[in-house]
Amino acid sequence: MAEIFHDPTAHCGIHAAYVLLQQCGGKGADGILFLSVGLIFINILVIELMQGILEKEETLRESALAGQKKESQLANYRDMQAIYERQGRKMHDYKNWIRTMQALLKKGDKQAPATLAERLTESISVEMAAVSANHMVVDAVLSNVKAADRYGGDFAISCDGEKFRAVVML
């Protein structure tokens, strides 16, 4: 409350009360002075309350932003967990394929393991071809870059202001 008296509004109000007091020439001066000072303190109180409301609103806004950030991080962690689980299942499948090939080789069969190895290599190539950055636009751009690289083409990206252009020239 001490900084209230440094407020220019309070000084203007006190000065106005003083001028009003002098113009009345002492008639009813006590009442006018009391009223003026009371209005000044009411103004100061309203200003303080408004500052408190604004600070509370800022705190609520920051809290809402923190909540959104937390939700975004949770969604990111869930996506990462899904990717790790999918990788774990693939690794399990690859190990089973390799064990099957080993068992077939021990039995003396050389054609079946070769066929399984080709299928495994094809499966891995398909998995490696898929681009996933967990962002639709980034996935599209990276897929186009990969396609341009695979077919010996050129890839150009331009960005001006809000427009984003990606061109693949094969």
Order of alpha helices (4+ residues) and beta strands (2+ residues): alpha-alpha-alpha-alpha-beta-beta
